[in-house]
Amino acid sequence: MDVSKNWNTRICRTARRRKWANAIIEACRPRLENVFLDWLEQRLPTDIFSVLNLSGFSVEDPQEEPIRWVVSFETTGDKWLGITIPFVGDTAMEAEVDTC
């Protein structure tokens, strides 16, 4: 087995996953910015993971077109918020906020 080819394949897969994950976070950013301004009266920092934890990711029905899926976050500060951002295809819908 060619070890260098195996590592090369792993590195490429990791890079693709990282690019995909960054694209999802950037698609969520405008909705998260709105939540932070409306609910916390502050701006979302550049490093969103300094104030948020990624708490969930789900796909409703992978066979449906366009695909519907959600990404969920929780704030880490003094005021807890659960934030769910639904997507239809590549489009982020209005964030849903839970305060309980």
C-alpha positions, 0 to 999 in steps of 0.5 A: 500500500502506498502510504503517501497516497493514503495520507494525500487522500486523507488531507484532501478529504479533510480540506474539503470538509473544512471548506464545507464547514466554513461555508455553512458557518458563513451562511449562518453568520448574517442570521446570527448577527441579527440574533445578537443585535436583537436579543443581546444588543451586541455585535457578533464577533469575528470568531463566532465560537468565542460566544457560541457552541455548535449544538446540532445539525440535522436534515429533515428528508434527504430525498426532498428537493430542495433539501431542508436542514437546520443548524443549531447553536447555543450562546456561552455567555451570561444570557443563554439562547438556543438559536436554530437556523433552518435552511431550504437548499443553500438559503438560510431562513430567519433564525428561531430563538429559544430562551428557556 
